[in-house]
């Protein structure tokens, strides 16, 4: 069931990405233009470089989580059959990576080998898409947060009209990014919450540690994936709030910036924001449900 949930989330995210690919590439171009236009500001290049390095650091746990999960999913049926045949002397069960019903006998050759190869390919592809999509979103959000930091640090180096113009460009990019990623974030958080509960129940009800390894790695990857989305959005919220605080200290002529920045930039859906607050709420409620089930089991 858990691979099905993951596949559904990836399908929705990838479909939206394909449909709105042109807008996503436009945002990439706009961020690159901002980098070129304002690289003369104090520490601008350094801040952007730090943001890109932070992106890689934040997404590294997800990368390794995806790698280990994919490897484990592929190796488990192979290792099980190897032990069964060479050490226990029994006929291999020919377990597939993903269980399912097929319009043919998937335990017979060459159907088993062909199905296993296809599932291996699809499992690797899913792991790559999960990582790349999260890396893409985190790169966008941390670069936007970096430009907000540059804007805040350059408040004394820019004229008011230049400051407002820079600020409005960042707002425009953030709004477009939110319109693209809002349905992705909603699907991600809603489905992953259900997935956490299901995998958590699999972990607490498993008879041995071998049966717990796959869901534990799957949960780790899903938790880190949602954490990456929450982290990037939280950085935008905190940086936009800092702009407002800094403008308050300088001059009343920055009233337009203050009024705009008082409403935090955020990546949001119709029901919740992508933030650490939402992330912690989701994990706490999931843990409560798993603990409740564990007590009654």
RASULCOR-V92778 format. One line per field, one symbol per residue. ss: DSSP state (@ for helix, = for strand, . for the rest). psi: psi as a letter, one per 20 degrees, with the letter a starting at -180 (. if undefined). burial: # if it has 9 or more other ideal C-beta (glycine too) atoms within 8 Angstrom, else .. Layout:
ss: ???
psi: ???
burial: ???
//
This chain:
ss: .@@@@@@@@@@@@@@@@@@.@@@@@@@@@@@@@@@@@......@@@@@@@@@@@@@@@@@@@@@@@@@@@@@@@@@@@@@@@@@@@........................@@@@@@@@@@@@@@@@@@@@@@@@@@@@@@@@@@@@@@@@@@@......@@@@@@@@@@@@@@@@@@@@@@@@@@@@@@@@@@@@@@@@@@@@@@...@@@@@@@@@@@@@@@@@@@@@@@@@@@@@@@@@@@@@@@@@@.@@@@@@@@@@......=....=..@@@@@@@@@@@@@@@@@@@@@.
psi: gghggghgghggghgggghkgghghgggghhhgggghjiiqpjghgggghghhhghghighgghggghgggghghghggghgggghhikrpqilprgpqrpqkroiiqqjgggggggghgghggggggggggggggghggghhghghhggggijhiiqrghhggggghggggggghgghgighggggggghhgggggghghhghiqhrhhihgghghgggggghghhggggghhhgghhhhhgggghhhfqiikhggghgihoqqqoraihrqorhggghgghghghgggggghhi.
burial: .#..######.###.##..#..##.##..##..##..##.#..#..##.###.##..##..##.######.###.##..######......#.#.##........#....##..##..##..##.######.#######################..#.#..##.##.######.###.##########.##############.#....##################################.##......#..##.##...#####...###..##..##.###.##..#....
//
